[in-house]
Amino acid sequence: MSGAFVKESDSATSGSLVDRFYQGLLGLSDPARALISKRQQQAWLQASDQIEQAREAAREALGAESYREIFESAAQRAGDPPHSPTWWAAGDAATALAARRRLASDPFAVLVGPLGVALPWLKDAGKAG
């Protein structure tokens, strides 16, 4: 697990959110990947400006280097080609999860939404901890 996800003030429960996230990524089925890809593409077409603003909020909350490390780690673990819709969805959701205590609910929801169709518990993870 990336050290960027776990801070000294995190409870044991919050660490399990990260574990659950990565287990979910590794266990994505092909139909789930197709649905995530479709949702990511739809979201981008409908609200690319909101996605970019949410990404910037997460980058500000985490710092540029941590943001990049977290995004790339999750995106690579998703197992899809770089810059594919599922790759973006995994990276966005990971950064939102890592910044959940410092990210407002709207940017959090924008970033986890596409991956949340396969991992519905993600939508409520912003309220945890």
N, C-alpha and C positions, 0 to 999 in steps of 0.2 A: 504494500500500500504506500502511496506517495506520502512523504512527510508533509507535503504542502497541504494535504487534506486535514491533517490532525494537528490541532493546536493544543497547548498545555491546558487551556481552559475547557477543552472538549470533554464531555462526559463519555462513559463507556458506551452509552447508547448511540451517540453520534458516530463513533467509529464504526459501529455495525451498519449504519446507513451507507458508508463508503464500501464496506465489504459487500453489502447487499447490492449496491449499484454495480460493482465489478462482476459479481456473480451473475447478475441479470444480463450484463453486456455479453459475457461469455456464453450464456445460455440462449441467446436470441435465435429463434427458428427462422427459416427462410421466409415464411409468410409474415412473421413479425417484422423482419427487415424490409420487406416490400411495403408494409403499412407505414413504417417509420419513414421510409424514403418518400412515399407519397405525401405524408403529412408535412415533412420538412419542405418539400417543393411547394406545397400549397401555402404554407406559412410564409415562405420567402416571397412568393408572388403577391400575397395579400398584405404583408407587413414588413418588408425588408428594412424599412427605416426603424421600426420598433425593435427588430432583431439586432440591428447594428447598435442602437442605443443601449439595449440590454447587455450586449457584449462589452461595450465600453464601460458600463457600470460595474460589471464583473471584473474587468481588467483593472479598474480603479480600486476596487475593493481588495483585490488579491495582489496587486503589483504586476507589472508587465511580465517579469520572468516567471513568477509562480503561475500566472494565468497561462502562459505559453506551455509550461511543463505539464500542467494539469490537463489542458486541452489536448495536447499531443499524446499524452499517455493514454487517455480514454479513447481518443480517436483511433489510435493504433490497435488497441485491444478490441475495438468493435469488429476488426477484421475485414472491413470494407476498403475499397481503394481510396487513397487520399482525395479529398475534395468531393467525394460522393455525398449525396444527401444524408446517408446514415452516418458517415464519418463526421459531418458537421453536427448532426443531432447529438451524437455521443459526446463530442467535445463541448458543445454548448451546455448540455445537461451536467457534465462533470464540473464545469466552472461554476455553474449556478449552485450546485450542491456544495462545493467548497466555500463559496461566498455567502451561503444561505443566511448567516447571522448578520451580514452587512449589506444585503441586497433586498430592496423593497419587493413586495409580493408580485407586482406586475412584471418587472424584468425577470424575476425568478420563473414565473409562469410562462413567459414567452420562451425562455431558454429550455425549459424542461418539457414543454408541450409536445413536440413531435416524438420524443423518446417515451413520454408518458403514456402513449397509446399502447405500448408493449409492457411498460413498467408503471402501472397506474399509481402505485404508492409514491412515486416521485412527486406527484402534484402536491401532496401534503407534506413532503419532506422539508419544505421551507419553513413550516410552522414548528418543526422539531428543534429542540434545543434552543 
